[in-house]
Amino acid sequence: MSTKLSALRHVRGFDVVRPISIATIVAIMLPLVLLPLLTIFVFGTSKGLGSFWAALTAPQAIFALKLSMATSFWATVFNVVFGLFAAYVLSRYDFRGRNALIVTISLPTAIPTAVAGFALLLLWGPNGTLGRLIEPHGIRIMYTAYAIILANIFVTFPLAFGVIKPVFDTMSRSLEEASATIGATRWQTFWHVTLPSLRGAIVTGALLTFARALGEFGSTILVSGNMTMRTQTAPLYIFAKFNRGQVEAANAVAIVLALLSFAIFSILFLARDWLDTE
C-alpha cells in the first residue's frame, strides 16, 4: 500500500512562486508552440469547414497521407523488432566492441536528416555503390516507396532501442532464472517472462518511432524524388503545395498531421500508465 507524501512547503500561506512559475512556462510556450499550432487550425477553418474538407479529400492529399501512414508503419515494425533484438543482445552479453556498437546504433539521432538522405542516395542510388549493381537487374530502391521506408528506418533507428534497452538493463533476472530452473527453454522464457515486462517500453518505442517517421522530411525529399501520386508523403505534399501558393491545401494536411501527433502522444502516456499497472 503506497502512501502519498505531501509536498514540502518552504513558505507559509500563499506561495507566490507557484503561479509565477506556471505563468512563465505558459508565456514561453505561447509564441514557440501554442500560437503556431493554434494558427494552423484558425487559418485552416477560416474559409469554412467545407473548404477545409475539399482540400483534405483531394486525391493528392489522400494519397500523401496514406503513403506516410504505410511507410511509417513498416519502418516502425522493423525498428521495434530490431530494437528489441539489439537491446536483448547488448544488455545480456558483454563483448569487445559492445560500447562502439551502442554508439553506432544511436548515431542517426545526431546526423542531419539531409545527410542521411544523401548517404542513402550514394549507396542505393542508380549510380551508387550498391545501386549500380542491382539496377541492371531491374531492381530500383531510390525514388520509390521502398526508399521512403529505408529513410524512415535510418532516421528513427535508435528510438525503439533507446527506450527498450534501459528496461532490459534494470530488469531483475530472478524470474528468468526461475523459469530456467523449471525446464523452460530460452525462447519460452523470453516469450512468457521477459517480453510481458517490456510491454510499456515496446509501446512507447513504437509510438515514438511512428510519430517521428510520420513527419520525416529532410531525408525523404532526397530519396523519394517528391513525385506526385507516387512518392510524395504528407510533409512533402505540404512543402510542394506551399511553394505553389496553395496554402489551403498545405494547411489541411498540416492539421491532420498535427492532430495525429497529438493523438499519438496522448496514447503514449495513457498506454504507458495502463501497461505499467498490469
C-alpha positions in Angstrom: 0.0 0.0 0.0 1.5 3.2 -1.1 1.2 6.5 0.7 1.4 9.9 -0.8 3.7 12.3 0.9 2.6 15.9 1.0 4.8 18.3 -0.8 7.5 20.1 1.2 6.5 23.7 1.8 9.2 26.3 2.2 6.8 29.1 2.9 3.7 29.5 4.9 0.5 30.8 3.5 0.2 31.6 -0.2 3.1 30.5 -2.3 3.6 33.3 -4.9 6.4 31.3 -6.7 3.8 28.7 -7.9 1.6 30.9 -10.1 4.6 32.9 -11.4 6.4 29.7 -12.4 3.4 28.3 -14.2 2.8 31.6 -15.9 6.4 31.8 -17.0 6.2 28.3 -18.6 3.0 29.2 -20.4 4.4 32.6 -21.6 7.5 30.9 -23.0 5.4 28.2 -24.8 2.9 30.6 -26.1 4.9 32.1 -29.1 7.1 29.0 -29.5 4.5 26.2 -29.5 0.9 27.1 -28.7 0.3 30.0 -31.0 1.9 28.4 -34.1 -0.2 25.3 -33.6 -3.3 27.4 -33.0 -2.6 29.4 -36.1 -2.8 26.2 -38.2 -6.3 25.4 -37.0 -7.5 29.0 -37.2 -6.3 29.5 -40.8 -7.4 26.1 -41.9 -11.0 26.7 -40.9 -11.1 30.5 -41.8 -12.9 29.8 -45.1 -15.3 27.3 -43.5 -15.3 23.6 -42.9 -16.4 22.9 -46.5 -13.3 24.5 -48.0 -11.1 22.6 -45.5 -12.8 19.3 -46.3 -12.5 19.8 -50.0 -8.7 20.5 -49.6 -8.3 17.4 -47.4 -10.2 15.0 -49.6 -8.3 15.9 -52.8 -6.8 12.8 -54.3 -3.3 14.0 -54.0 -3.8 14.8 -50.3 -5.3 11.4 -49.5 -2.5 9.6 -51.4 0.1 11.5 -49.5 -1.4 10.8 -46.1 -1.9 7.1 -47.0 1.7 6.8 -48.2 3.0 8.5 -45.0 1.0 6.1 -42.8 2.1 3.0 -44.7 5.8 3.8 -44.9 5.9 4.9 -41.2 4.2 1.7 -40.2 6.7 -0.6 -41.9 9.6 1.5 -40.6 8.2 1.2 -37.1 7.7 -2.6 -37.4 11.3 -3.0 -38.5 12.8 -0.8 -35.8 10.8 -2.2 -33.0 11.8 -5.8 -33.9 15.4 -4.8 -34.4 15.4 -2.6 -31.3 14.1 -5.4 -29.2 16.6 -7.9 -30.5 19.6 -5.4 -30.2 18.5 -4.4 -26.7 18.4 -8.0 -25.6 21.8 -8.9 -27.0 23.6 -5.7 -25.8 22.1 -6.0 -22.3 22.6 -9.7 -21.8 26.1 -10.2 -23.3 29.3 -8.4 -22.7 31.8 -8.5 -25.5 34.6 -6.4 -27.1 33.2 -3.6 -29.2 29.9 -3.5 -27.3 30.0 0.2 -26.5 31.0 1.0 -30.0 28.0 -0.9 -31.3 25.7 1.0 -28.9 27.1 4.4 -30.1 26.7 3.3 -33.7 23.1 2.4 -33.2 22.5 5.8 -31.5 24.4 7.7 -34.2 21.4 8.5 -36.5 19.9 10.7 -33.8 22.8 13.2 -34.2 23.1 13.0 -38.0 21.1 15.7 -40.0 18.3 14.1 -42.0 19.5 15.7 -45.2 22.9 14.0 -44.7 21.1 10.7 -44.1 19.2 11.0 -47.4 22.3 12.0 -49.2 24.2 9.0 -47.8 21.4 6.6 -48.8 21.5 8.1 -52.4 25.2 7.5 -52.6 24.7 3.9 -51.6 21.4 2.8 -53.2 21.0 5.4 -56.0 21.2 4.4 -59.7 24.9 5.4 -59.7 25.5 4.4 -56.0 27.9 1.9 -54.6 25.2 -0.9 -54.4 22.6 0.7 -56.6 24.7 0.3 -59.7 24.9 -3.4 -59.1 21.2 -4.0 -58.7 20.0 -1.5 -61.3 20.8 -3.8 -64.3 18.6 -6.5 -62.8 15.6 -4.2 -62.8 15.7 -3.5 -59.1 15.4 0.1 -58.0 15.1 1.3 -54.5 15.6 5.0 -54.7 12.7 7.2 -55.9 10.2 4.5 -54.8 8.2 3.9 -51.6 10.9 1.5 -50.5 13.3 4.4 -50.4 11.0 6.3 -48.1 10.8 3.3 -45.8 14.6 3.0 -45.8 15.0 6.6 -45.0 12.4 6.4 -42.1 14.2 3.4 -40.8 17.5 5.3 -40.8 16.3 8.4 -39.0 14.3 6.5 -36.4 16.8 3.7 -36.0 17.7 4.4 -32.3 14.3 5.4 -30.9 12.8 2.0 -30.0 16.2 0.6 -29.0 16.8 3.7 -26.7 13.5 3.1 -24.9 13.7 -0.7 -24.6 17.4 -1.2 -23.6 17.2 0.8 -20.3 14.3 -1.5 -19.2 16.5 -4.6 -20.0 19.3 -3.1 -18.0 17.2 -2.6 -14.9 15.1 -5.7 -15.2 15.7 -8.3 -12.5 16.8 -11.7 -13.8 15.4 -13.7 -10.9 12.2 -14.6 -12.8 14.2 -15.6 -15.9 16.4 -17.8 -13.7 13.4 -19.3 -12.0 11.9 -20.1 -15.4 15.1 -21.8 -16.5 15.2 -24.0 -13.3 11.7 -25.4 -14.1 12.8 -26.5 -17.6 11.7 -23.6 -19.8 13.7 -23.0 -22.9 15.3 -19.7 -23.7 12.6 -18.8 -26.2 9.8 -19.8 -23.7 11.4 -17.7 -21.0 11.7 -14.7 -23.3 8.1 -15.1 -24.7 6.3 -15.7 -21.4 8.6 -13.9 -18.8 10.8 -11.3 -20.4 8.5 -9.9 -23.1 5.5 -9.1 -20.9 7.7 -7.0 -18.8 8.6 -4.9 -21.8 5.1 -4.1 -23.0 5.3 -0.5 -21.9 8.7 0.1 -23.4 7.7 -1.5 -26.7 4.5 0.6 -27.0 6.5 3.7 -26.2 9.2 2.9 -28.7 6.7 2.1 -31.4 4.7 5.2 -30.9 7.8 7.4 -30.8 9.2 5.8 -33.9 5.9 6.1 -35.8 5.4 9.8 -34.8 9.0 10.6 -35.9 8.7 8.8 -39.2 5.3 10.3 -40.0 6.8 13.8 -40.0 10.1 13.0 -41.7 11.1 15.5 -44.4 14.8 16.1 -44.9 15.8 12.6 -46.0 12.6 11.6 -47.8 12.7 14.6 -50.1 16.1 13.4 -51.4 15.4 9.7 -51.7 11.8 9.8 -52.9 12.0 12.3 -55.8 8.8 14.0 -54.4 6.7 12.7 -57.3 3.0 13.5 -57.0 0.8 10.4 -56.5 3.9 8.2 -56.5 6.4 9.1 -53.8 5.0 12.3 -52.2 4.5 11.9 -48.5 2.4 14.2 -46.4 5.3 16.5 -45.3 6.4 16.7 -48.9 2.9 17.5 -50.0 2.8 20.4 -47.6 6.1 21.7 -48.9 5.1 21.4 -52.6 1.7 23.0 -52.1 3.0 25.9 -50.1 5.7 26.6 -52.7 3.0 26.7 -55.4 0.9 29.2 -53.3 -1.8 26.6 -52.5 -1.7 27.4 -48.8 -5.2 26.0 -48.1 -4.2 22.6 -49.5 -1.0 22.5 -47.5 -2.8 23.7 -44.3 -5.4 21.0 -44.5 -2.8 18.2 -44.4 -0.8 20.1 -41.8 -3.8 20.0 -39.5 -4.2 16.2 -39.9 -0.5 15.7 -39.1 -0.8 17.9 -36.0 -3.9 16.0 -34.8 -2.2 12.7 -35.4 0.8 13.8 -33.4 -1.4 14.9 -30.6 -3.3 11.6 -30.6 -0.1 9.6 -30.7 1.5 11.3 -27.7 -1.8 11.2 -25.8 -1.9 7.4 -26.4 1.7 7.2 -25.5 1.2 8.5 -21.9 -2.1 6.7 -21.4 -0.7 3.4 -22.7 2.4 3.6 -20.6 0.3 4.2 -17.4 -2.1 1.4 -18.3 0.6 -1.1 -19.2 2.7 -0.3 -16.1 -0.2 -1.2 -13.9 -0.7 -4.6 -15.5 
